[in-house]
Amino acid sequence: MEESCTLANNATACIAERQDSIQTAGKGRTRIHCTTDSLAGSVSQRACVFCGARVVLNPVTDAVHLVHGPIGCATYTMDIRGSLSSGSELFRTSFSTDMKEKDVIFGGEKKLAACIDELVAKYHPPAIFVYATCVSGMIGDDIVAVCKAASARHHTEVIPVESSGFISGNKVVGYRAAAEALLTLIRPKEGEVIEKTRKVNFLGEYNLAGEMWLARRYLAEMGIGINVAFTGDSTVAALKRAPSACLNLVQCTGSMHWVASNLERTFGTPYMDVNFFGPENTAESLRRIAAFYNDPAITERTEALIAREMKLIRPEIEKYRAKLRGKRAAIYLGGAYKAIAIIRQLRGLGMEIVLSGTQTGNVDEYENMSRILSEGTIIIDDANPAELEKFLLEKKVDVMIGGVKERFLAYKLGIGFVDHNHDRKDGLSGFSGAVRFAREVYVTTCSPVWKCLHTPAPGGNAHGQ
């Protein structure tokens, strides 16, 4: 989808061709230009197509994940999620065909087949995901044919993931490649009968720091079971049971809306967007899930859970609100669903959001974002470091919430930083996660270290000496 926007105030892009990817919230705004490939040479903060596929599939715990490409691709994405497992740890091992110059010249299909044979013999996995990369894609290796032959040879699922990086400059394409692989995996055999249950699937929940387990506990207290998560702490066998769920909950919309739509079309399973980041979002999501079941007992248990948890966290949230009121925050994350949730959390802490953006948001998500932001807030899609630096300084930001690539930029500018990346180890979802998030924001924003900087950045957190 290609839309344009008229720019307001002084939100000027560092590269003229990126002007329409930046807008300012307010009455005069029009739609932002997004969901297209990154501009060549802009040094996008996005990851590649292959990386997009890897972050979605990697948490499948008992599958083998084989990267058909140079060793660097497998190294970069090794254990890429902060996902935890209650069973197999096989997913933490990153396997690679380690393509060399000889393989590029003469082809790597025989090497790929040999690697699959070796992995089956050593690990006996229930499934193998084979990821294409730029190099294997450019030389024309037919991973689909190799995987099909290996499946027949070993009588196991060997699934190609067509994630060659040059396909697009947008990692969302990698999400789609992963989604197609998942649908291939869960497709019932011919004649297999699907028996529906009262359980839900949780799509776009990757069990970072055990967050899926927390959601499972909430739902169990309500009287609702989770069938399987896509893909946090999942197994191949559990994923194959996905068609039996009565409802699909979708948290990460960017990676899972297409899957949810296909499950609804194929198996008649409705889906519902949920968000477990922030106390208000969590409470609203639990209430909507309870309403789906139309069961007074579930509704009663849900309200009791929400009342108890809100009572527990309220004093802590109030304590941090008193210390953070009036501080200026910037948000730059991968997905819009998380950015919108954090806007709400920061506003609940009395903070002012002056900059918000994502790597993969779509037009509707940016419209929703703009509606809840104050007039004059800069909204940016697919930012580059130069743009982020410019706006962080211009807006005199006190703290930034972002991913691993934004951390160092913030620190160099004398600005506090909170890690909300996909490889973090601290749970930030649910009611208790809201307190941990508020504590992290307070600790970095109000740290005395900023007073010790001798050369503070203009408009940054530092006061200098």
Buried (B, 14 or more C-beta within 10 A) or exposed (E): EEBEBEBBBEBBBBBEEBBBBBBBBBEEBEBBBBBBEBBEEBEBBBBBBBBBBBBBBBBBBBBBBBBBBBBEBBEBBBEBBBBBBEEBEBBBEBBBBBBEEEBBEEBBBEBBBEBBEEBBEEBEBBBBBBBBBBBBBEBEBBBEEBBBBBBEEBEBBBBBBBBBBEBBBBBBBBBBBBBBBBBEBBEBEEEEEBEEEBBBBBBBBBBBBBBBBBBBEBBEBBBBEBBBBBBBBBBBEBBBBBBBBBBBBBBBBBBBBBBBBBBEEBBEBEBBBBBBBBBBBBBBBBEBBBEBBEBEEBBEBBBEBBEEBBEEBEEBBEBBBEBBEEBBBBBBBBBBBBBBBBBBBBBBBBBBBBBBBBBBBBBEBBEBBBEBBEEEBBBBBBBBBBBBBBBBBBBBBBBBBBBEBBBEBBBEBBBBBBBBBBBBEBBBBBBBBBBBBBBBBBEBBBEEEBEEBEEBBEBBBBEEE
